[in-house]
Amino acid sequence: MSVAETVDAKKVRFAEAEALKLVRQADEIWVAKGKNVRRLNLKKEPVDDDELLKLILGPSGNLRAPAMRCGRRMFIGFEPAEFAKFMRE
């Protein structure tokens, strides 16, 4: 897999509107917070914007980092075992 675009989270911030726009482009998201990972199929499990923002924004109010999009799938946050699983699927 090759990387099409890299964005430095220290230089480019994705606040509420930008983060929602980016995440809404995905059909499936995986959100890691500590050792907990929540996997959502946004096509089958509609999530309202408020709930989605609670999942994807960090304490700074910006999209949590790291965040990676592969096609129509997205992984937000980091948990090594689940990240490896995401990359294999």
RODO-2510 file (C-alpha; in nm, 4 decimals, decimal comma):
residues 89
     n   res          X          Y          Z
     1     m     0,0000     0,0000     0,0000
     2     s     0,1341     0,3415    -0,0875
     3     v     0,0597     0,6639     0,0953
     4     a    -0,1270     0,9123    -0,1234
     5     e    -0,1209     1,2058     0,1188
     6     t     0,0275     1,2795     0,4588
     7     v    -0,0934     1,5684     0,6739
     8     d     0,0996     1,6828     0,9817
     9     a    -0,1540     1,7079     1,2666
    10     k     0,0639     1,9717     1,4343
    11     k     0,0316     2,2001     1,1319
    12     v    -0,3160     2,1210     0,9957
    13     r    -0,6067     2,1057     1,2382
    14     f    -0,9398     1,9401     1,1660
    15     a    -1,1927     2,1030     1,3980
    16     e    -1,5593     1,9950     1,4187
    17     a    -1,6826     2,0792     1,0693
    18     e    -1,3692     1,9597     0,8890
    19     a    -1,3460     1,6421     1,0984
    20     l    -1,7108     1,5536     1,0330
    21     k    -1,6712     1,6151     0,6610
    22     l    -1,3657     1,3884     0,6476
    23     v    -1,5175     1,1088     0,8558
    24     r    -1,8526     1,1192     0,6723
    25     q    -1,6645     1,0208     0,3560
    26     a    -1,5959     0,6802     0,5133
    27     d    -1,8336     0,3844     0,5209
    28     e    -1,6571     0,2259     0,8169
    29     i    -1,4613     0,3832     1,1022
    30     w    -1,2570     0,2341     1,3820
    31     v    -1,2061     0,4666     1,6792
    32     a    -0,9431     0,3771     1,9386
    33     k    -0,9394     0,5367     2,2815
    34     g    -0,6836     0,3685     2,5025
    35     k    -0,7335    -0,0082     2,4724
    36     n    -1,0963     0,0284     2,3668
    37     v    -1,1757     0,0285     1,9971
    38     r    -1,5212     0,0995     1,8629
    39     r    -1,5903    -0,0181     1,5106
    40     l    -1,8798     0,1463     1,3276
    41     n    -2,0317     0,0722     0,9893
    42     l    -2,1804     0,4121     0,9100
    43     k    -2,3908     0,2718     0,6263
    44     k    -2,5633     0,0181     0,8538
    45     e    -2,5452     0,2053     1,1852
    46     p    -2,6289     0,5728     1,1333
    47     v    -2,4632     0,7902     1,3965
    48     d    -2,5700     1,1479     1,4584
    49     d    -2,3116     1,4246     1,4373
    50     d    -2,2996     1,4878     1,8144
    51     e    -2,2205     1,1240     1,8957
    52     l    -1,9691     1,1040     1,6147
    53     l    -1,7924     1,4187     1,7338
    54     k    -1,7638     1,2747     2,0864
    55     l    -1,5843     0,9743     1,9371
    56     i    -1,3502     1,1443     1,6914
    57     l    -1,2454     1,4683     1,8629
    58     g    -0,9699     1,4848     2,1200
    59     p    -0,9496     1,7139     2,4235
    60     s    -0,8205     1,9948     2,2012
    61     g    -1,1426     1,9901     1,9973
    62     n    -0,9589     1,8660     1,6877
    63     l    -0,9664     1,5303     1,5112
    64     r    -0,7775     1,2800     1,7223
    65     a    -0,4414     1,1715     1,5884
    66     p    -0,3268     0,9625     1,4312
    67     a    -0,6051     0,9275     1,1777
    68     m    -0,5703     0,7208     0,8627
    69     r    -0,8078     0,6700     0,5749
    70     c    -0,7808     0,3713     0,3407
    71     g    -1,0409     0,4029     0,0674
    72     r    -1,3816     0,4120     0,2387
    73     r    -1,2429     0,2983     0,5774
    74     m    -1,0864     0,5110     0,8507
    75     f    -0,8926     0,4410     1,1713
    76     i    -0,8778     0,7172     1,4327
    77     g    -0,6546     0,6998     1,7389
    78     f    -0,4103     0,4189     1,8049
    79     e    -0,4239     0,0729     1,9573
    80     p    -0,1488    -0,1506     1,8135
    81     a    -0,3343    -0,4845     1,7880
    82     e    -0,6522    -0,3355     1,6408
    83     f    -0,4533    -0,1140     1,4054
    84     a    -0,2729    -0,4226     1,2731
    85     k    -0,6098    -0,5951     1,2300
    86     f    -0,7454    -0,2920     1,0415
    87     m    -0,4464    -0,3011     0,8070
    88     r    -0,4965    -0,6730     0,7342
    89     e    -0,8663    -0,6420     0,6455
***
